[in-house]
Amino acid sequence: MSIGEILKVGAIDTVLGMGTVFCILVFIAFCIWLMGKACAPKQAKEAAPAAAPQAEAAPVSTAYDGFTPETVAIITAAIIQHIADEQGEAAAEGYIVRNVRRAQWKRI
């Protein structure tokens, strides 16, 4: 085989391989899209009159029990310390992380 024939076979193999992979990826993306449509929660069609006044929305509760103020303070101090370390400065605005302990998580 000459070099031209070898390059031709290599190019054909490359195009076939990349084309096959591309087609399979498109098929997988289509399947994922289809599963998203099929498994999406069904929305009930409401036949509400168009002229009916809408009720005022209930106030949204801003309370979130996920983080305590101490946790927020520790995370804020750690972020500020990290930024200061990257910039080669001393602790920015006097925030210094002195003691960090591992949290004890309750297993459910």
LINGIBEL-V21239 format. One record per residue. N is the residue number from 1. OMEGA is omega in whole degrees, -180 to 180 (none if undefined). NEAR is the number of other ideal C-beta (glycine too) atoms within 12 Angstrom. D_CENTER is the distance of its C-alpha to the mean C-alpha in Angstrom with 1 decimal. Layout:
N & OMEGA & NEAR & D_CENTER
N & OMEGA & NEAR & D_CENTER
//
This chain:
1 & 178 & 9 & 51.4
2 & -179 & 8 & 51.2
3 & 178 & 9 & 48.2
4 & 179 & 10 & 47.6
5 & 179 & 11 & 47.4
6 & 179 & 12 & 45.0
7 & 179 & 13 & 42.7
8 & 178 & 14 & 43.0
9 & 179 & 15 & 42.1
10 & 179 & 15 & 39.2
11 & 179 & 14 & 37.9
12 & 179 & 14 & 38.3
13 & 180 & 14 & 36.5
14 & -180 & 14 & 33.6
15 & 179 & 14 & 33.3
16 & -179 & 14 & 33.7
17 & -180 & 14 & 31.1
18 & 178 & 14 & 28.4
19 & 179 & 14 & 29.3
20 & 180 & 14 & 29.0
21 & 180 & 14 & 25.6
22 & 180 & 14 & 24.4
23 & 179 & 14 & 26.0
24 & 178 & 14 & 24.5
25 & 176 & 14 & 20.9
26 & 178 & 14 & 21.7
27 & 179 & 14 & 23.1
28 & 178 & 14 & 20.1
29 & 177 & 14 & 17.9
30 & 179 & 14 & 20.6
31 & 179 & 14 & 20.7
32 & 178 & 14 & 17.0
33 & -180 & 14 & 17.6
34 & 178 & 13 & 20.8
35 & 177 & 12 & 19.5
36 & 178 & 12 & 16.9
37 & -177 & 12 & 20.0
38 & -176 & 11 & 22.3
39 & -180 & 10 & 20.2
40 & 179 & 10 & 19.2
41 & -179 & 8 & 21.1
42 & 178 & 8 & 24.4
43 & 180 & 6 & 25.1
44 & 179 & 7 & 28.8
45 & -179 & 6 & 30.8
46 & 179 & 8 & 32.5
47 & -179 & 7 & 35.9
48 & 178 & 11 & 36.1
49 & -176 & 8 & 38.7
50 & -175 & 8 & 37.4
51 & -178 & 6 & 39.9
52 & 179 & 9 & 38.9
53 & -180 & 8 & 37.7
54 & 178 & 9 & 34.3
55 & 179 & 7 & 34.3
56 & 180 & 6 & 32.7
57 & 178 & 6 & 29.3
58 & 180 & 6 & 29.5
59 & -179 & 7 & 28.4
60 & 179 & 7 & 24.9
61 & 180 & 7 & 25.0
62 & -180 & 6 & 23.3
63 & 177 & 8 & 24.0
64 & -175 & 11 & 21.1
65 & -175 & 9 & 22.4
66 & -176 & 9 & 19.4
67 & 174 & 14 & 20.5
68 & 177 & 12 & 24.1
69 & 178 & 12 & 25.4
70 & 179 & 14 & 26.2
71 & 178 & 17 & 22.7
72 & 179 & 14 & 21.5
73 & 180 & 16 & 24.5
74 & 180 & 22 & 23.8
75 & 179 & 20 & 20.2
76 & 180 & 19 & 21.6
77 & 180 & 24 & 24.5
78 & 179 & 22 & 22.5
79 & 180 & 19 & 20.3
80 & 178 & 23 & 23.6
81 & 179 & 24 & 25.4
82 & 178 & 17 & 22.8
83 & 180 & 18 & 23.1
84 & 179 & 20 & 26.8
85 & 179 & 17 & 27.0
86 & -179 & 11 & 25.3
87 & 177 & 12 & 27.7
88 & -180 & 9 & 30.6
89 & 170 & 15 & 31.7
90 & -178 & 14 & 32.9
91 & -177 & 20 & 30.7
92 & 175 & 21 & 29.8
93 & 174 & 14 & 31.5
94 & 178 & 12 & 32.9
95 & 178 & 22 & 29.8
96 & 176 & 17 & 30.3
97 & -175 & 21 & 28.5
98 & -175 & 11 & 31.5
99 & 177 & 10 & 30.6
100 & 178 & 15 & 27.4
101 & 179 & 10 & 27.8
102 & -179 & 6 & 25.6
103 & 176 & 12 & 24.7
104 & -177 & 6 & 26.4
105 & 175 & 6 & 24.1
106 & 178 & 5 & 25.8
107 & -179 & 4 & 25.2
108 & none & 3 & 25.3
//
